[in-house]
Amino acid sequence: MNAPLLDLTNSLPLARPELLLAGFALIAVVLGAWFKDRAFLALSVLGVITLLGAGGLAILFQPGAPVEILQGAMVVDGVGVFAKALIALSAAATLALGADHFVRTDEQRFEFPIVVVLAVLGMFVMVSAQDLISLYLGVELQSLSAYVLAAWRRDDSRSSEAGLKYFVLSAISSGLLLFGSSFVYGFTGSIRFDAIAAAIGEGAGGVGLIFGIVLMLCALGFKMSAAPFHMWTPDVYEGAPTPVTAFFAAAPKVAAVALMARVLYEPFAGLEDQWRQVVAALSAISMVWGSIGALLQTNLKRLMAYSSIANMGFVLMGLASGVDQGPVASLIYLALYLPANIGVFALILAMRRNNQPVETVADLAGLAQKRPWMAAMFTMLLFSIAGVPPFAGFIGKLLVFSAAVETGLVWLAIVGGIAAVIAAAYYLRVLASIWFAPSTAQLQPASGTIAVTATVMAALTFPVLVLALGALQNWAEAAVRSSF
């Protein structure tokens, strides 16, 4: 991609989303230091508005063609804007859920919306990165914020353990990313994506360059919870506060997938035959291991952790399919997967008994008799995640399977089909407990924020709204066509 380069002053207007997020964080720190935790609710509301504003600015000021900004460190293009919109929407929804939850549990701390916004700022840098340094800075800003969020309940041993495990294992992935980047720089002589692509086109690299690419893919696989680099996911999902888990299950996934697509299809586009095998292997392992691991889970958050591993395998199936159809299928899959995923965690947040959270499959027994609306929402959301027609998730799976078959990855599509059948078993087990098990659910009424969020997210999976997929697909195709 040969995008025009703007100088630093002219770059600032196109960096409005990032500047808005950074400005909120700076102002919120001052307000929080002055008003302490009394500012929690106001900062949370402002944080939601800021996130939605950043996503809106990214869409509103998208240039007609890709433009490099900040001395070529970042680019504003279609894929970046698409990813930023998804990240902003999912982060705003999970921040609203977190604010509501922490108010009800009397755990207001003003730093929460600030850390969420800083994590999103890191994700925005990730999806727009145009060199190895900005890539690493974006990943680390997002990761450092995530460590803090995972260990948010300092007095809770499970939350502290989740934060520590995430930090230690993520440090390994950061080391892999740096080590792989050093190989890429050493064998191509540049950190810029366009220069790396040019060097590869001229025959630079060899085995050492392939080694560097594999290390970078392993590190990015960790960030998106792809097996076999998923080891942190179940423990962190279970130990972190549920609003934080909902955040981890949504926005960072989009950022990691968009970054991997940018890395594969820009600097390493000339080595597609080599990296396709690695991505396809990650996809197959993730789909199979995620589906089988979920069968053994009784905790809903751990079950959703393994479900996310399997779903990232389907996303990787799209990326492995090549630039013609793969990125479009993966982006649409993410856009359809996120609402259902956030909706499930909203319902998990709604499950409280005697002011204590309940998170196991057994706790859902007879839910349909006590909370019919929750049972209906659970059913729609899980059917969409499972890819049951005619819900929106089915369209996402159909697109990635079609992309794989059209590019000759028939074996990967077969593995995905087997994994999808296995996955249906644990989704149906949850629904069987909801609809057919004897009633044990004595739950407190859900708050308005949680009820509205779950209902809206379930509505986004409804078959009638699938008619809007044409516009979504056109947007994704235009974004990929203008970027890669």
URHUMO-V923401 format. One record per residue. N is the residue number from 1. NEAR is the number of other ideal C-beta (glycine too) atoms within 12 Angstrom. D_CENTER is the distance of its C-alpha to the mean C-alpha in whole Angstrom. Layout:
n=N near=NEAR d_center=D_CENTER
n=N near=NEAR d_center=D_CENTER
//
This chain:
n=1 near=32 d_center=25
n=2 near=19 d_center=28
n=3 near=29 d_center=27
n=4 near=20 d_center=29
n=5 near=24 d_center=29
n=6 near=24 d_center=30
n=7 near=15 d_center=32
n=8 near=17 d_center=30
n=9 near=12 d_center=32
n=10 near=18 d_center=31
n=11 near=27 d_center=27
n=12 near=20 d_center=27
n=13 near=20 d_center=27
n=14 near=34 d_center=24
n=15 near=35 d_center=22
n=16 near=28 d_center=22
n=17 near=43 d_center=19
n=18 near=45 d_center=18
n=19 near=26 d_center=22
n=20 near=33 d_center=21
n=21 near=44 d_center=18
n=22 near=26 d_center=21
n=23 near=24 d_center=24
n=24 near=36 d_center=22
n=25 near=34 d_center=21
n=26 near=19 d_center=25
n=27 near=23 d_center=27
n=28 near=33 d_center=25
n=29 near=22 d_center=26
n=30 near=16 d_center=30
n=31 near=25 d_center=30
n=32 near=30 d_center=28
n=33 near=17 d_center=31
n=34 near=15 d_center=33
n=35 near=17 d_center=33
n=36 near=15 d_center=31
n=37 near=23 d_center=29
n=38 near=16 d_center=31
n=39 near=28 d_center=28
n=40 near=31 d_center=25
n=41 near=27 d_center=25
n=42 near=24 d_center=26
n=43 near=39 d_center=24
n=44 near=40 d_center=21
n=45 near=23 d_center=22
n=46 near=32 d_center=22
n=47 near=45 d_center=19
n=48 near=35 d_center=18
n=49 near=24 d_center=20
n=50 near=38 d_center=19
n=51 near=44 d_center=15
n=52 near=32 d_center=17
n=53 near=29 d_center=19
n=54 near=39 d_center=17
n=55 near=38 d_center=15
n=56 near=22 d_center=19
n=57 near=28 d_center=20
n=58 near=40 d_center=18
n=59 near=26 d_center=19
n=60 near=20 d_center=23
n=61 near=26 d_center=23
n=62 near=31 d_center=22
n=63 near=26 d_center=25
n=64 near=14 d_center=26
n=65 near=18 d_center=26
n=66 near=35 d_center=23
n=67 near=33 d_center=25
n=68 near=35 d_center=24
n=69 near=36 d_center=25
n=70 near=30 d_center=25
n=71 near=20 d_center=28
n=72 near=31 d_center=26
n=73 near=29 d_center=23
n=74 near=39 d_center=20
n=75 near=45 d_center=20
n=76 near=48 d_center=20
n=77 near=41 d_center=19
n=78 near=39 d_center=18
n=79 near=47 d_center=15
n=80 near=52 d_center=14
n=81 near=41 d_center=15
n=82 near=44 d_center=13
n=83 near=51 d_center=10
n=84 near=47 d_center=11
n=85 near=41 d_center=12
n=86 near=46 d_center=9
n=87 near=51 d_center=7
n=88 near=44 d_center=11
n=89 near=36 d_center=11
n=90 near=46 d_center=9
n=91 near=51 d_center=10
n=92 near=39 d_center=13
n=93 near=42 d_center=13
n=94 near=50 d_center=12
n=95 near=46 d_center=14
n=96 near=41 d_center=17
n=97 near=47 d_center=17
n=98 near=47 d_center=17
n=99 near=37 d_center=20
n=100 near=35 d_center=22
n=101 near=40 d_center=21
n=102 near=34 d_center=22
n=103 near=26 d_center=25
n=104 near=27 d_center=26
n=105 near=24 d_center=26
n=106 near=11 d_center=28
n=107 near=26 d_center=26
n=108 near=27 d_center=25
n=109 near=30 d_center=25
n=110 near=31 d_center=24
n=111 near=31 d_center=22
n=112 near=41 d_center=19
n=113 near=46 d_center=18
n=114 near=36 d_center=19
n=115 near=38 d_center=17
n=116 near=52 d_center=14
n=117 near=48 d_center=15
n=118 near=38 d_center=15
n=119 near=44 d_center=12
n=120 near=54 d_center=11
n=121 near=42 d_center=14
n=122 near=40 d_center=13
n=123 near=52 d_center=10
n=124 near=47 d_center=12
n=125 near=43 d_center=15
n=126 near=45 d_center=12
n=127 near=50 d_center=12
n=128 near=48 d_center=15
n=129 near=48 d_center=17
n=130 near=44 d_center=20
n=131 near=34 d_center=22
n=132 near=36 d_center=21
n=133 near=26 d_center=22
n=134 near=34 d_center=19
n=135 near=45 d_center=17
n=136 near=36 d_center=17
n=137 near=31 d_center=18
n=138 near=43 d_center=14
n=139 near=42 d_center=13
n=140 near=32 d_center=16
n=141 near=33 d_center=15
n=142 near=44 d_center=12
n=143 near=40 d_center=13
n=144 near=25 d_center=16
n=145 near=40 d_center=15
n=146 near=45 d_center=12
n=147 near=34 d_center=16
n=148 near=32 d_center=18
n=149 near=45 d_center=15
n=150 near=42 d_center=15
n=151 near=30 d_center=19
n=152 near=38 d_center=20
n=153 near=28 d_center=22
n=154 near=19 d_center=25
n=155 near=10 d_center=28
n=156 near=21 d_center=26
n=157 near=13 d_center=26
n=158 near=30 d_center=23
n=159 near=31 d_center=21
n=160 near=24 d_center=22
n=161 near=22 d_center=22
n=162 near=40 d_center=18
n=163 near=34 d_center=18
n=164 near=24 d_center=21
n=165 near=28 d_center=19
n=166 near=42 d_center=16
n=167 near=26 d_center=18
n=168 near=21 d_center=21
n=169 near=29 d_center=18
n=170 near=35 d_center=16
n=171 near=22 d_center=19
n=172 near=23 d_center=20
n=173 near=36 d_center=17
n=174 near=33 d_center=18
n=175 near=22 d_center=21
n=176 near=30 d_center=21
n=177 near=42 d_center=19
n=178 near=26 d_center=22
n=179 near=25 d_center=24
n=180 near=37 d_center=23
n=181 near=38 d_center=23
n=182 near=23 d_center=26
n=183 near=27 d_center=27
n=184 near=41 d_center=26
n=185 near=30 d_center=28
n=186 near=22 d_center=31
n=187 near=28 d_center=31
n=188 near=35 d_center=31
n=189 near=17 d_center=32
n=190 near=26 d_center=29
n=191 near=27 d_center=26
n=192 near=32 d_center=25
n=193 near=44 d_center=23
n=194 near=26 d_center=26
n=195 near=24 d_center=29
n=196 near=37 d_center=27
n=197 near=32 d_center=27
n=198 near=22 d_center=31
n=199 near=27 d_center=32
n=200 near=31 d_center=30
n=201 near=17 d_center=32
n=202 near=15 d_center=35
n=203 near=13 d_center=35
n=204 near=27 d_center=33
n=205 near=30 d_center=32
n=206 near=18 d_center=33
n=207 near=13 d_center=32
n=208 near=20 d_center=30
n=209 near=33 d_center=28
n=210 near=26 d_center=27
n=211 near=26 d_center=26
n=212 near=37 d_center=24
n=213 near=42 d_center=22
n=214 near=29 d_center=21
n=215 near=31 d_center=21
n=216 near=43 d_center=18
n=217 near=43 d_center=16
n=218 near=33 d_center=17
n=219 near=38 d_center=15
n=220 near=47 d_center=12
n=221 near=43 d_center=12
n=222 near=40 d_center=12
n=223 near=46 d_center=9
n=224 near=49 d_center=7
n=225 near=47 d_center=9
n=226 near=46 d_center=12
n=227 near=37 d_center=15
n=228 near=22 d_center=18
n=229 near=32 d_center=15
n=230 near=38 d_center=14
n=231 near=25 d_center=17
n=232 near=40 d_center=15
n=233 near=48 d_center=13
n=234 near=34 d_center=15
n=235 near=30 d_center=17
n=236 near=43 d_center=15
n=237 near=43 d_center=13
n=238 near=35 d_center=17
n=239 near=34 d_center=18
n=240 near=42 d_center=16
n=241 near=40 d_center=17
n=242 near=45 d_center=16
n=243 near=44 d_center=14
n=244 near=46 d_center=13
n=245 near=48 d_center=11
n=246 near=47 d_center=10
n=247 near=51 d_center=8
n=248 near=53 d_center=7
n=249 near=47 d_center=6
n=250 near=49 d_center=4
n=251 near=49 d_center=4
n=252 near=51 d_center=4
n=253 near=49 d_center=2
n=254 near=46 d_center=4
n=255 near=47 d_center=6
n=256 near=46 d_center=7
n=257 near=53 d_center=7
n=258 near=51 d_center=9
n=259 near=45 d_center=11
n=260 near=50 d_center=12
n=261 near=49 d_center=13
n=262 near=48 d_center=15
n=263 near=47 d_center=17
n=264 near=39 d_center=18
n=265 near=37 d_center=19
n=266 near=42 d_center=21
n=267 near=45 d_center=23
n=268 near=41 d_center=23
n=269 near=29 d_center=23
n=270 near=27 d_center=27
n=271 near=37 d_center=26
n=272 near=28 d_center=24
n=273 near=18 d_center=26
n=274 near=24 d_center=26
n=275 near=38 d_center=22
n=276 near=31 d_center=21
n=277 near=21 d_center=23
n=278 near=33 d_center=21
n=279 near=48 d_center=17
n=280 near=36 d_center=19
n=281 near=30 d_center=20
n=282 near=44 d_center=17
n=283 near=47 d_center=16
n=284 near=35 d_center=19
n=285 near=32 d_center=19
n=286 near=44 d_center=15
n=287 near=47 d_center=16
n=288 near=34 d_center=20
n=289 near=35 d_center=19
n=290 near=46 d_center=16
n=291 near=40 d_center=18
n=292 near=25 d_center=21
n=293 near=34 d_center=20
n=294 near=44 d_center=19
n=295 near=27 d_center=23
n=296 near=20 d_center=24
n=297 near=31 d_center=22
n=298 near=21 d_center=24
n=299 near=29 d_center=21
n=300 near=40 d_center=19
n=301 near=43 d_center=16
n=302 near=34 d_center=17
n=303 near=41 d_center=17
n=304 near=48 d_center=13
n=305 near=42 d_center=12
n=306 near=43 d_center=14
n=307 near=52 d_center=13
n=308 near=49 d_center=9
n=309 near=45 d_center=11
n=310 near=48 d_center=13
n=311 near=52 d_center=11
n=312 near=49 d_center=9
n=313 near=52 d_center=13
n=314 near=55 d_center=13
n=315 near=49 d_center=11
n=316 near=52 d_center=13
n=317 near=53 d_center=16
n=318 near=50 d_center=15
n=319 near=53 d_center=15
n=320 near=46 d_center=18
n=321 near=40 d_center=20
n=322 near=31 d_center=21
n=323 near=31 d_center=21
n=324 near=21 d_center=23
n=325 near=33 d_center=20
n=326 near=44 d_center=17
n=327 near=46 d_center=15
n=328 near=40 d_center=16
n=329 near=45 d_center=15
n=330 near=50 d_center=12
n=331 near=47 d_center=11
n=332 near=43 d_center=13
n=333 near=50 d_center=11
n=334 near=51 d_center=8
n=335 near=41 d_center=10
n=336 near=41 d_center=12
n=337 near=48 d_center=10
n=338 near=46 d_center=8
n=339 near=41 d_center=11
n=340 near=48 d_center=13
n=341 near=48 d_center=10
n=342 near=49 d_center=11
n=343 near=48 d_center=14
n=344 near=51 d_center=15
n=345 near=48 d_center=14
n=346 near=45 d_center=16
n=347 near=45 d_center=19
n=348 near=46 d_center=19
n=349 near=42 d_center=19
n=350 near=43 d_center=22
n=351 near=42 d_center=24
n=352 near=27 d_center=26
n=353 near=21 d_center=30
n=354 near=10 d_center=32
n=355 near=13 d_center=30
n=356 near=14 d_center=28
n=357 near=30 d_center=24
n=358 near=28 d_center=25
n=359 near=34 d_center=22
n=360 near=23 d_center=24
n=361 near=35 d_center=24
n=362 near=23 d_center=28
n=363 near=33 d_center=27
n=364 near=42 d_center=26
n=365 near=29 d_center=30
n=366 near=24 d_center=32
n=367 near=39 d_center=29
n=368 near=25 d_center=30
n=369 near=20 d_center=34
n=370 near=27 d_center=33
n=371 near=31 d_center=30
n=372 near=17 d_center=30
n=373 near=24 d_center=27
n=374 near=38 d_center=25
n=375 near=34 d_center=26
n=376 near=25 d_center=25
n=377 near=42 d_center=22
n=378 near=44 d_center=21
n=379 near=34 d_center=22
n=380 near=37 d_center=21
n=381 near=45 d_center=17
n=382 near=42 d_center=18
n=383 near=32 d_center=20
n=384 near=42 d_center=17
n=385 near=49 d_center=14
n=386 near=40 d_center=17
n=387 near=38 d_center=18
n=388 near=29 d_center=22
n=389 near=18 d_center=23
n=390 near=20 d_center=24
n=391 near=35 d_center=20
n=392 near=42 d_center=18
n=393 near=46 d_center=16
n=394 near=30 d_center=19
n=395 near=32 d_center=19
n=396 near=45 d_center=15
n=397 near=42 d_center=17
n=398 near=32 d_center=20
n=399 near=40 d_center=19
n=400 near=48 d_center=17
n=401 near=34 d_center=20
n=402 near=26 d_center=23
n=403 near=39 d_center=21
n=404 near=42 d_center=22
n=405 near=24 d_center=25
n=406 near=22 d_center=26
n=407 near=29 d_center=25
n=408 near=18 d_center=27
n=409 near=33 d_center=25
n=410 near=19 d_center=26
n=411 near=20 d_center=26
n=412 near=39 d_center=22
n=413 near=34 d_center=22
n=414 near=19 d_center=25
n=415 near=33 d_center=23
n=416 near=46 d_center=20
n=417 near=27 d_center=23
n=418 near=21 d_center=24
n=419 near=42 d_center=21
n=420 near=36 d_center=20
n=421 near=24 d_center=23
n=422 near=29 d_center=23
n=423 near=42 d_center=20
n=424 near=29 d_center=22
n=425 near=23 d_center=24
n=426 near=34 d_center=22
n=427 near=41 d_center=21
n=428 near=24 d_center=24
n=429 near=28 d_center=25
n=430 near=41 d_center=23
n=431 near=30 d_center=25
n=432 near=24 d_center=28
n=433 near=31 d_center=28
n=434 near=39 d_center=27
n=435 near=27 d_center=30
n=436 near=18 d_center=33
n=437 near=23 d_center=33
n=438 near=16 d_center=36
n=439 near=21 d_center=35
n=440 near=21 d_center=34
n=441 near=31 d_center=31
n=442 near=19 d_center=33
n=443 near=31 d_center=30
n=444 near=22 d_center=30
n=445 near=17 d_center=29
n=446 near=28 d_center=26
n=447 near=23 d_center=26
n=448 near=17 d_center=25
n=449 near=30 d_center=22
n=450 near=41 d_center=20
n=451 near=24 d_center=23
n=452 near=22 d_center=22
n=453 near=41 d_center=18
n=454 near=42 d_center=18
n=455 near=28 d_center=21
n=456 near=26 d_center=19
n=457 near=40 d_center=16
n=458 near=37 d_center=18
n=459 near=25 d_center=20
n=460 near=35 d_center=18
n=461 near=45 d_center=18
n=462 near=28 d_center=22
n=463 near=22 d_center=24
n=464 near=13 d_center=25
n=465 near=24 d_center=22
n=466 near=26 d_center=21
n=467 near=14 d_center=24
n=468 near=21 d_center=22
n=469 near=30 d_center=20
n=470 near=14 d_center=23
n=471 near=15 d_center=22
n=472 near=31 d_center=18
n=473 near=27 d_center=19
n=474 near=18 d_center=21
n=475 near=27 d_center=19
n=476 near=39 d_center=17
n=477 near=28 d_center=20
n=478 near=24 d_center=21
n=479 near=37 d_center=18
n=480 near=39 d_center=18
n=481 near=23 d_center=22
n=482 near=26 d_center=22
n=483 near=38 d_center=20
n=484 near=38 d_center=21
//
